[in-house]
Every structure is written in structure tokens, then in C-alpha cells.
Amino acid sequence: MAKEIENKDQQHPQEKKDLEIVERLLQESNTEKNLVEIARLRVRYGGFPGARNIQRSLDIVLQRWGLTEERLFEITRNLHAEGRVYKRNSKGEEQEDWT
């Protein structure tokens, strides 16, 4: 019985919202903003026991863009270091969604 529970996929609380982002990424090109979005989602769903459709779609996007995960993370680390990704809101705070 415990083995059955272990093998059951979980639903991520952000899955519905993230699926919309992934659908958009499947249609768009690899802009800086999109690269950061896919990197953020790779971190969020990497090793997550569920959301298999999102994980497969992220793999497809990377393949279409001719990127490995390693290269994606290298690019996005540089973008974050240069502060070129997230815009500041009216309070001067950067808006990121790492939840």
C-alpha cells in the first residue's frame, strides 16, 4: 500500500498558471524574458514528482531552441547578474515568481 502512494504523481500548486506560460513558450522564440521563464520553470519542476506534461513541454522548448539545460542556466545566470530580466514595480521592487 505504501508503495502505491509513493508512485502517485503530485499536483504542483502553481501548475495551472505555469501550464499557461509553457503553452506560450511553445509558440514563441527564445527572448531573454522567455529564457528566464523556462529556466525558472526548470528549477521549479526539476525532480518534482508530477506535472509530467509541463516537464515534457519544457524539454521540447529547449530542443526547439537548440539549448541544453546547462547552457540555458549559463545564459540566464549572466542575464540575472546583469540585472536585465525583471522590471521593477512602482515600489522599486523586482517582480519575480519563484514560489
C-alpha positions in Angstrom: 0.0 0.0 0.0 2.8 2.5 0.9 4.4 1.7 -2.4 1.3 2.8 -4.3 1.3 6.2 -2.5 5.0 6.8 -3.3 4.4 6.3 -7.0 1.5 8.7 -7.3 2.2 12.0 -9.0 1.6 15.2 -7.1 -0.1 18.3 -8.4 2.0 21.4 -8.0 0.1 24.4 -6.6 1.4 26.6 -9.5 0.7 24.0 -12.2 -2.3 25.6 -13.8 -0.7 29.0 -14.1 2.6 27.5 -15.2 0.9 25.5 -17.9 -0.3 28.7 -19.5 3.3 30.0 -19.5 4.6 26.8 -21.0 1.9 26.9 -23.8 3.1 30.4 -24.6 6.8 29.3 -24.6 6.0 26.6 -27.1 4.8 29.2 -29.5 7.4 31.9 -29.0 11.1 32.4 -29.6 14.0 32.4 -27.1 13.9 36.1 -26.0 15.7 37.0 -22.8 12.5 37.0 -20.8 11.4 33.6 -22.2 14.8 32.1 -21.4 14.5 33.3 -17.8 10.9 31.9 -17.6 11.9 28.5 -18.8 14.9 28.4 -16.5 12.7 29.3 -13.6 10.2 26.6 -14.5 13.0 24.0 -15.0 14.2 24.8 -11.4 10.6 24.6 -10.1 9.7 21.3 -11.7 13.2 19.6 -11.7 12.8 16.5 -9.7 9.1 17.3 -8.9 7.0 14.1 -8.7 4.3 15.2 -11.0 3.5 17.8 -13.7 4.9 15.4 -16.3 3.3 17.3 -19.1 5.0 20.5 -18.1 8.3 18.8 -17.8 8.0 17.2 -21.3 6.9 20.5 -22.8 9.9 22.3 -21.2 12.2 19.6 -22.8 10.5 20.3 -26.2 11.0 24.0 -25.9 14.7 23.6 -25.1 15.1 21.2 -28.0 13.4 23.7 -30.4 15.6 26.5 -29.2 18.7 24.3 -29.5 19.7 24.5 -25.9 20.8 22.2 -23.2 19.7 22.8 -19.6 23.3 23.6 -18.8 23.6 26.2 -21.5 20.2 27.7 -20.5 21.3 28.1 -16.9 24.6 29.6 -18.0 22.8 32.2 -20.2 20.3 33.1 -17.5 22.8 33.4 -14.7 24.5 36.0 -16.9 21.2 37.8 -17.5 20.4 37.9 -13.8 23.9 39.1 -13.0 23.5 42.0 -15.4 20.0 42.8 -14.0 18.4 42.6 -17.4 15.5 40.4 -16.7 12.8 41.5 -14.3 11.3 45.0 -14.3 10.8 46.9 -11.1 7.3 47.7 -9.9 6.0 51.1 -8.7 7.6 50.4 -5.3 11.0 49.8 -6.9 10.8 46.1 -6.1 11.7 43.4 -8.7 8.9 41.2 -9.6 9.8 37.5 -9.7 7.8 34.4 -9.2 9.9 31.7 -7.5 7.0 30.3 -5.5 
